[in-house]
Amino acid sequence: QVQLVESGGGLVQAGGSLRLSCAASGIIFSITPMGWYRQAPGKQRELVATISTGGSTNYADSVKGRFTISRDNAKNTVYLRMNSLKPEDTAVYYCWAAGSLARNYWGQGAQVTVSS
């Protein structure tokens, strides 16, 4: 059974930083592309960042230069470092794992709230 457990969300002032973590189990983590998505109230879920098995990264334009995704294969964990946070970054952040046969796995979500 695949489980993705996020942690590290919370309330922060604009300009502040947070780091999200996602601990994965039930998958062969080292060969699984991972990523982060977010969903703000009233909006569709959107891509934030992805990281390939080889460490290549991809970011939404809105977070480039501010967010950094990384992975630790020894700990089966993917991270999202978020700097220079803005109120528009407020959302529920979901960890994502690419399963076999185009199946997607999702975490339960972590709330990030940025106050102005």
Secondary structure, 3 states (H helix, E strand, C coil): CCEEEEECCEEEECCCCEEEEEEEECCCHHHCCEEEEEECCCCCCEEEEEECCCCCEEECCCCCCCEEEEEECCCCEEEEEECCCCHHHCEEEEEEEECHHHCEEECCCEEEEEEC
